[in-house]
């Protein structure tokens, strides 16, 4: 599931947990699903952050090389 889909599902879960008519078992089931979706979303976010860091580092090297050749 994508990061965006996980966030969408987390929002639905949060809205459901706000209801007063949930049984304890339903609330616990939703909470467990929410924790799982949060872990998935966190893993996707960490992966994206890693990709961004690599791209920034790669771009920094390119810009450093351009700066040196301009001097």
C-alpha positions in Angstrom: 0.0 0.0 0.0 1.3 3.5 -0.8 2.1 6.2 1.7 -0.9 8.2 0.6 -3.3 5.2 0.9 -1.9 4.5 4.4 -2.5 8.1 5.4 -6.0 8.0 3.9 -6.8 4.8 5.9 -5.3 6.2 9.1 -7.6 9.2 8.7 -10.6 6.9 8.3 -9.6 4.9 11.3 -9.1 8.0 13.5 -12.6 9.2 12.4 -14.1 5.8 13.3 -12.4 5.8 16.7 -14.0 9.1 17.5 -17.4 7.5 17.3 -19.2 6.8 20.5 -21.0 3.6 19.2 -17.9 1.4 18.8 -17.6 -1.6 21.0 -14.3 -2.1 22.8 -13.4 -5.0 20.5 -14.1 -2.9 17.4 -12.0 0.0 18.8 -9.1 -2.4 19.6 -9.3 -3.9 16.1 -9.2 -0.5 14.5 -6.4 0.7 16.8 -4.3 -2.4 15.9 -4.9 -1.7 12.2 -4.0 1.9 12.7 -0.7 0.9 14.3 0.1 -1.4 11.4 -0.7 1.4 8.9 1.4 3.9 10.8 4.4 1.5 10.7 3.9 1.0 6.9 3.6 4.8 6.3 6.7 5.4 8.5 8.7 2.9 6.6 7.7 4.4 3.3 8.6 7.9 4.6 12.0 6.7 5.7 12.6 5.2 2.3 11.6 8.4 0.6 13.9 10.4 3.0 16.8 8.2 2.1 16.2 8.7 -1.6 16.0 12.5 -1.1 19.3 12.4 0.9 21.0 10.5 -1.8 19.8 12.9 -4.5 20.8 15.9 -2.4 24.3 14.4 -1.9 24.6 13.6 -5.6 23.5 17.1 -6.6 25.9 18.6 -4.1 28.8 16.8 -5.8 27.6 18.1 -9.2 27.3 21.6 -7.9 30.7 21.4 -6.2 32.3 20.3 -9.5 30.6 23.1 -11.4 31.8 25.7 -8.8 35.4 24.4 -9.1 35.4 24.6 -12.9 34.1 28.2 -12.9 37.0 29.4 -10.8 
